[in-house]
Amino acid sequence: MDHDHVLALFDDRIRRNARPDGPGVRVEHDGAVVRQLGGEHGWNGVVWSGLDEAGADAAIAAQVRYFTELGREFEWKTYAHDRPADLGRRLLAAGFTAEPDEALMIARIGDLPTGPALPEGVRLETVTDPAGVDLMVAVHELAFGTDLPGLRERMLDHLRHSSETVGMVVAMAGDQPVSAARMELNQGTGFAGLWGGGTVPGWRGKGIYRALVAHRARLAADLGYEYLQVDASDQSRPILERLGFARLSTTTPYVYRP
């Protein structure tokens, strides 16, 4: 895989030419900035910017005014290769708060294992109803130790309005949910994104996370997708690297709360 080529494809198809990723979502181009306005429970933020040193501060101030007038918290999702090189410092100076870094990991699906090897007694169930969404939320809270506001509502919206572009799966041990993950299909781009992969304490280190990656890779391959993308934490990055993912950049979210 040519890393520079694939990173350029990702920037062009997923960021610069971003498409709405759910019901009620709108993508807008404001000069050298591409921003997303989420629906009632969606994500609001800047997905791409092509700024220079002379115009960066004014562009940042314009986005702050725009989202503040709407009364919305928003995120400026930066990448290590974005310009200007001091974009993060400028965002902090404008009142943003930096969230933890994550690794942008991408793999060519044809290079990945697609046969999930689950521990004995564990099975995968596709989420198709609100009960399944509740299982996913329960896993998320146990795996990450936090309640993500609006997560349940966003997943329910996907089930109701865009089930063809989002796939959700839960790993079950008997009647206990032990791991969960979702995949977002960016139609027409060749990229599918892996999100929310987490395993509850006590079930880690048994290969369930790897099996969920392989399961989603097979689904994406069957639908004709070429690449999988993950924003990986320090915990998942080594697993993904062993599976064949490459770290192409680092992404840092900067959050502004009016």
C-alpha positions as CSV (number, residue, x, y, z in Angstrom):
1,M,0.0,0.0,0.0
2,D,1.4,3.4,-1.0
3,H,0.9,5.4,2.2
4,D,1.2,8.9,0.6
5,H,-1.3,7.9,-2.1
6,V,-3.8,6.5,0.3
7,L,-3.5,9.4,2.7
8,A,-4.2,11.8,-0.3
9,L,-7.2,9.7,-1.2
10,F,-8.5,9.8,2.4
11,D,-8.1,13.6,2.5
12,D,-9.8,14.1,-0.8
13,R,-12.7,11.6,-0.5
14,I,-13.5,11.6,3.2
15,R,-12.5,15.1,4.3
16,R,-12.4,17.7,1.5
17,N,-15.4,16.1,-0.3
18,A,-17.2,14.9,2.8
19,R,-20.8,13.7,2.5
20,P,-23.6,13.7,5.1
21,D,-23.1,10.7,7.3
22,G,-26.6,10.4,8.7
23,P,-30.2,11.6,8.7
24,G,-30.6,15.3,9.0
25,V,-26.9,15.9,8.5
26,R,-25.7,18.8,6.2
27,V,-22.1,19.4,4.9
28,E,-21.2,23.0,4.0
29,H,-18.2,24.5,2.2
30,D,-17.1,27.9,3.6
31,G,-14.1,29.0,1.7
32,A,-11.2,26.7,2.6
33,V,-13.2,25.0,5.4
34,V,-15.6,22.0,5.2
35,R,-17.9,21.7,8.1
36,Q,-20.7,19.3,9.1
37,L,-23.9,20.2,10.9
38,G,-25.4,17.2,12.6
39,G,-29.0,16.4,13.0
40,E,-30.7,16.4,16.3
41,H,-28.2,14.0,17.8
42,G,-25.4,14.3,15.2
43,W,-21.8,15.5,15.2
44,N,-21.0,19.1,14.5
45,G,-17.6,20.2,13.4
46,V,-14.9,21.0,10.9
47,V,-13.8,17.9,8.9
48,W,-11.2,19.6,6.6
49,S,-9.5,22.9,6.1
50,G,-6.9,24.1,3.7
51,L,-5.6,27.2,5.5
52,D,-2.5,29.3,5.2
53,E,-0.8,31.4,7.9
54,A,-2.2,34.6,6.7
55,G,-5.9,33.5,6.8
56,A,-6.0,30.9,9.5
57,D,-7.0,33.0,12.4
58,A,-9.8,34.7,10.5
59,A,-11.1,31.4,9.3
60,I,-11.1,30.0,12.8
61,A,-12.9,33.0,14.2
62,A,-15.5,32.7,11.4
63,Q,-16.3,29.1,12.4
64,V,-16.5,30.0,16.1
65,R,-19.0,32.8,15.3
66,Y,-21.0,30.5,13.0
67,F,-21.4,27.6,15.5
68,T,-21.9,30.0,18.5
69,E,-24.7,31.7,16.7
70,L,-26.3,28.3,16.3
71,G,-25.7,27.6,20.0
72,R,-23.8,24.4,19.2
73,E,-20.7,22.9,20.6
74,F,-18.4,21.8,17.8
75,E,-15.2,20.0,17.1
76,W,-12.3,20.9,14.7
77,K,-10.9,17.6,13.7
78,T,-7.2,18.2,12.9
79,Y,-4.5,15.9,11.5
80,A,-0.8,16.1,11.9
81,H,-0.2,16.8,8.2
82,D,-2.7,19.8,8.2
83,R,-1.5,23.3,7.5
84,P,-0.5,25.7,8.8
85,A,1.8,23.6,11.0
86,D,0.7,25.5,14.1
87,L,-3.0,25.0,13.5
88,G,-3.4,23.4,16.9
89,R,-1.8,26.3,18.7
90,R,-4.0,28.7,16.9
91,L,-7.1,26.7,17.9
92,L,-6.1,26.7,21.6
93,A,-5.5,30.4,21.5
94,A,-9.1,30.8,20.1
95,G,-10.6,29.0,23.1
96,F,-10.7,25.4,21.9
97,T,-9.8,22.5,24.2
98,A,-7.6,19.6,22.9
99,E,-8.9,16.1,23.3
100,P,-6.6,13.0,23.3
101,D,-4.7,12.2,20.1
102,E,-5.6,9.1,18.1
103,A,-3.7,7.4,15.3
104,L,-5.2,7.4,11.8
105,M,-4.9,3.8,10.8
106,I,-5.7,2.6,7.3
107,A,-5.5,-0.8,5.6
108,R,-6.3,-2.2,2.2
109,I,-9.1,-4.7,2.9
110,G,-7.6,-7.3,0.5
111,D,-4.5,-7.5,2.9
112,L,-6.5,-8.2,6.0
113,P,-7.7,-11.5,7.5
114,T,-11.5,-11.7,7.1
115,G,-12.3,-14.9,9.0
116,P,-13.2,-14.0,12.6
117,A,-11.9,-16.5,15.2
118,L,-14.1,-16.1,18.2
119,P,-13.4,-17.7,21.7
120,E,-15.5,-20.7,22.4
121,G,-19.0,-19.7,23.6
122,V,-18.9,-16.3,22.0
123,R,-21.1,-15.4,19.0
124,L,-21.7,-12.3,16.9
125,E,-25.2,-10.8,16.6
126,T,-26.1,-8.1,14.1
127,V,-27.9,-5.1,15.7
128,T,-31.3,-4.6,14.1
129,D,-33.5,-3.2,16.8
130,P,-33.5,-0.9,19.9
131,A,-32.8,-3.9,22.1
132,G,-29.5,-4.4,20.2
133,V,-28.7,-0.8,20.5
134,D,-29.1,-1.0,24.3
135,L,-26.6,-3.8,24.3
136,M,-24.1,-1.8,22.4
137,V,-24.5,1.2,24.8
138,A,-24.0,-1.1,27.7
139,V,-20.8,-2.4,26.3
140,H,-19.5,1.1,25.5
141,E,-20.1,2.2,29.1
142,L,-18.3,-0.8,30.5
143,A,-15.5,-0.8,28.0
144,F,-14.7,2.9,28.1
145,G,-16.0,3.8,31.6
146,T,-18.1,6.7,30.2
147,D,-21.5,7.5,28.9
148,L,-21.2,9.2,25.5
149,P,-24.1,11.8,25.3
150,G,-26.4,11.1,22.4
151,L,-24.8,7.8,21.4
152,R,-28.0,5.7,21.8
153,E,-30.1,8.3,19.9
154,R,-27.6,8.5,17.0
155,M,-27.5,4.7,16.6
156,L,-31.3,4.5,16.7
157,D,-31.4,7.2,14.0
158,H,-29.1,5.1,11.9
159,L,-31.3,2.1,12.3
160,R,-34.4,4.1,11.3
161,H,-33.0,6.1,8.4
162,S,-29.6,4.9,7.2
163,S,-29.2,1.2,8.0
164,E,-27.7,0.6,4.6
165,T,-24.6,2.7,5.4
166,V,-24.0,1.6,9.0
167,G,-23.5,-1.9,10.3
168,M,-23.5,-2.6,14.1
169,V,-22.6,-5.9,15.8
170,V,-22.4,-7.2,19.3
171,A,-20.4,-10.1,20.6
172,M,-22.4,-12.2,23.1
173,A,-21.3,-14.7,25.7
174,G,-24.6,-16.4,26.6
175,D,-26.9,-13.5,27.3
176,Q,-24.1,-11.1,28.3
177,P,-22.8,-8.5,25.8
178,V,-19.0,-8.6,25.9
179,S,-17.9,-6.5,22.9
180,A,-19.4,-4.3,20.3
181,A,-18.5,-2.2,17.2
182,R,-19.9,-0.5,14.2
183,M,-18.9,0.2,10.6
184,E,-19.8,3.3,8.6
185,L,-19.8,2.9,4.8
186,N,-18.8,6.0,3.0
187,Q,-20.6,5.3,-0.3
188,G,-18.7,6.1,-3.5
189,T,-15.4,6.7,-1.7
190,G,-13.9,3.2,-1.3
191,F,-13.4,3.8,2.4
192,A,-15.3,2.2,5.3
193,G,-14.8,3.5,8.8
194,L,-14.5,1.3,11.9
195,W,-15.9,2.9,15.1
196,G,-16.7,2.2,18.7
197,G,-14.8,-1.1,19.0
198,G,-14.6,-2.0,22.7
199,T,-14.5,-5.1,24.9
200,V,-15.6,-5.2,28.5
201,P,-13.0,-5.9,31.2
202,G,-12.6,-9.6,31.9
203,W,-13.0,-10.5,28.2
204,R,-10.0,-8.6,26.8
205,G,-7.0,-10.4,25.4
206,K,-9.2,-13.3,24.0
207,G,-9.2,-12.1,20.3
208,I,-12.7,-10.7,20.3
209,Y,-11.6,-7.2,19.1
210,R,-9.6,-8.8,16.3
211,A,-12.6,-11.0,15.3
212,L,-14.9,-7.9,15.1
213,V,-12.4,-6.2,12.8
214,A,-12.2,-9.3,10.6
215,H,-16.0,-9.6,10.5
216,R,-16.4,-6.0,9.4
217,A,-13.6,-6.3,6.9
218,R,-15.4,-9.2,5.3
219,L,-18.7,-7.3,5.1
220,A,-16.9,-4.3,3.5
221,A,-15.1,-6.5,1.0
222,D,-18.4,-8.1,0.0
223,L,-19.8,-4.6,-0.7
224,G,-16.8,-3.7,-2.9
225,Y,-14.9,-1.4,-0.5
226,E,-11.1,-1.1,-0.8
227,Y,-10.0,0.4,2.5
228,L,-10.8,0.4,6.2
229,Q,-10.0,3.4,8.3
230,V,-9.8,3.6,12.1
231,D,-9.1,6.4,14.6
232,A,-7.2,4.2,17.0
233,S,-6.4,4.7,20.7
234,D,-3.1,3.6,22.2
235,Q,-4.9,0.4,23.3
236,S,-6.2,-0.7,19.9
237,R,-3.3,0.6,17.7
238,P,-0.9,-2.3,18.4
239,I,-3.7,-4.8,17.6
240,L,-4.5,-3.1,14.3
241,E,-0.8,-2.9,13.4
242,R,-0.5,-6.7,13.9
243,L,-3.5,-7.2,11.6
244,G,-1.9,-5.1,8.8
245,F,-3.1,-1.5,9.4
246,A,-0.6,1.3,8.9
247,R,-0.4,4.5,10.8
248,L,-0.7,7.3,8.2
249,S,-1.2,10.3,10.5
250,T,-2.3,11.5,13.9
251,T,-5.7,13.1,14.5
252,T,-6.4,15.5,17.4
253,P,-9.9,16.8,18.1
254,Y,-10.2,20.4,19.3
255,V,-13.6,21.2,21.0
256,Y,-15.2,24.6,21.3
257,R,-18.0,25.0,23.8
258,P,-19.9,28.3,23.4
